[in-house]
Amino acid sequence: MKRISKLKSLFLLCVTAVCVLNACNAGDSDHTPPSQLPEASGNVLPATSDPDAPEAPAASSEPQAPEQEKILIAYFSWSGNTERMAAYIKEQTGGDLYEIIPLTPYPTTSYTLWGESAREERDNNVRPEIRDPLPASTVAQYDTVFIGFPIWWHTAPMIIGTFLESYAWTDEVNIYPFFQGASNNNSEYYTNSMNFVRTCAQGAAVQEGLYAAASNTSAIDAYLAANGFTE
Ligand SMILES: Cc1cc2nc3c(=O)[nH]c(=O)nc-3n(C[C@H](O)[C@H](O)[C@H](O)COP(=O)(O)O)c2cc1C
């Protein structure tokens, strides 16, 4: 009897020892030292069990391509020709369009009836107000700005001055003027318009302009290619 109770005690001792060891191992799994955790990486996407899910992109040590340049195409158009040009430039470059609209619209009647008032604006270097002007924080997101307009009285309409003088430009912003008129082959109009844009866009890198009929898509194509926007 004594021997049986001795064996019983031994058996209980063994069971207790096994339990204690298991308990210790279970506790360890919560306390793995940091050095033994899988290496942390911000680029690793969480694993997925969905077999149809797209594979995570392979981590690469290649340098990232520089951010694509952001293009704004701002334009003023009274009868739609500059607007067509702007739409074509958007199509070719993928830029964002913004129409400069006067707070007080110009009449829609023949400009022989009201054109004199636009000449007075030019002579007095007036800055007509813009309806819903773009916030400076929005314009600051663009490093390329196309600015389009019709020739008015041998130069740019004064509202182009309002737009350009609304922002603090730096030479990191390239400005590309594009314009057209009843005549599209007048060096004086070109020089006047470019001088006006340069004066109003102080600080920006104003590039040579595009002066061609709105329907002259080959001239627009050549200009965009020469400035590296298209091939
Ligand atoms: C007030 C006014 C003045 C203009 N002055 C000239 C000018 O000096 N030279 C010219 O070639 N065209 C002149 N034009 C014609 C416009 O430039 C031409 O019709 C242009 O295609 C209009 O562009 P839009 O449709 O974008 O407004 C003038 C038009 C207006 C309304």
The ligand as an SDF file (V2000), in Angstrom:
LIG
                    3D

 31 33  0  0  0  0  0  0  0  0999 V2000
  -12.3710   94.8440  -77.8180 C   0  0  0  0  0  0  0  0  0  0  0  0
  -11.6990   94.0650  -78.9040 C   0  0  0  0  0  0  0  0  0  0  0  0
  -10.5250   94.5450  -79.4440 C   0  0  0  0  0  0  0  0  0  0  0  0
   -9.8710   93.8070  -80.4330 C   0  0  0  0  0  0  0  0  0  0  0  0
   -8.6660   94.2650  -80.9110 N   0  0  0  0  0  0  0  0  0  0  0  0
   -7.9820   93.5160  -81.8210 C   0  0  0  0  0  0  0  0  0  0  0  0
   -6.6980   93.9250  -82.2700 C   0  0  0  0  0  0  0  0  0  0  0  0
   -6.1550   94.9530  -81.8880 O   0  0  0  0  0  0  0  0  0  0  0  0
   -6.0630   93.1320  -83.1710 N   0  0  0  0  0  0  0  0  0  0  0  0
   -6.6030   91.9780  -83.6310 C   0  0  0  0  0  0  0  0  0  0  0  0
   -5.9710   91.2940  -84.4120 O   0  0  0  0  0  0  0  0  0  0  0  0
   -7.8280   91.5670  -83.1900 N   0  0  0  0  0  0  0  0  0  0  0  0
   -8.5250   92.2950  -82.3090 C   0  0  0  0  0  0  0  0  0  0  0  0
   -9.7410   91.8840  -81.8630 N   0  0  0  0  0  0  0  0  0  0  0  0
  -10.3100   90.6390  -82.4170 C   0  0  0  0  0  0  0  0  0  0  0  0
  -10.1370   89.4640  -81.4940 C   0  0  0  0  0  0  0  0  0  0  0  0
   -8.8030   89.3380  -81.0630 O   0  0  0  0  0  0  0  0  0  0  0  0
  -10.5220   88.1870  -82.2270 C   0  0  0  0  0  0  0  0  0  0  0  0
  -11.8680   88.2730  -82.6340 O   0  0  0  0  0  0  0  0  0  0  0  0
  -10.3150   86.9470  -81.3930 C   0  0  0  0  0  0  0  0  0  0  0  0
  -10.3890   85.8100  -82.2150 O   0  0  0  0  0  0  0  0  0  0  0  0
  -11.3470   86.8170  -80.2790 C   0  0  0  0  0  0  0  0  0  0  0  0
  -10.9750   85.7580  -79.4240 O   0  0  0  0  0  0  0  0  0  0  0  0
  -12.0270   85.1210  -78.4020 P   0  0  0  0  0  0  0  0  0  0  0  0
  -13.0530   84.3940  -79.2520 O   0  0  0  0  0  0  0  0  0  0  0  0
  -11.2410   84.1730  -77.5770 O   0  0  0  0  0  0  0  0  0  0  0  0
  -12.6270   86.2350  -77.6310 O   0  0  0  0  0  0  0  0  0  0  0  0
  -10.4190   92.5940  -80.9130 C   0  0  0  0  0  0  0  0  0  0  0  0
  -11.6260   92.1350  -80.3600 C   0  0  0  0  0  0  0  0  0  0  0  0
  -12.2410   92.8540  -79.3670 C   0  0  0  0  0  0  0  0  0  0  0  0
  -13.5130   92.3300  -78.7620 C   0  0  0  0  0  0  0  0  0  0  0  0
  1  2  1  0
  2  3  1  0
  2 30  2  0
  3  4  2  0
  4  5  1  0
  4 28  1  0
  5  6  2  0
  6  7  1  0
  6 13  1  0
  7  8  2  0
  7  9  1  0
  9 10  1  0
 10 11  2  0
 10 12  1  0
 12 13  2  0
 13 14  1  0
 14 15  1  0
 14 28  1  0
 15 16  1  0
 16 17  1  0
 16 18  1  0
 18 19  1  0
 18 20  1  0
 20 21  1  0
 20 22  1  0
 22 23  1  0
 23 24  1  0
 24 25  2  0
 24 26  1  0
 24 27  1  0
 28 29  2  0
 29 30  1  0
 30 31  1  0
M  END
$$$$
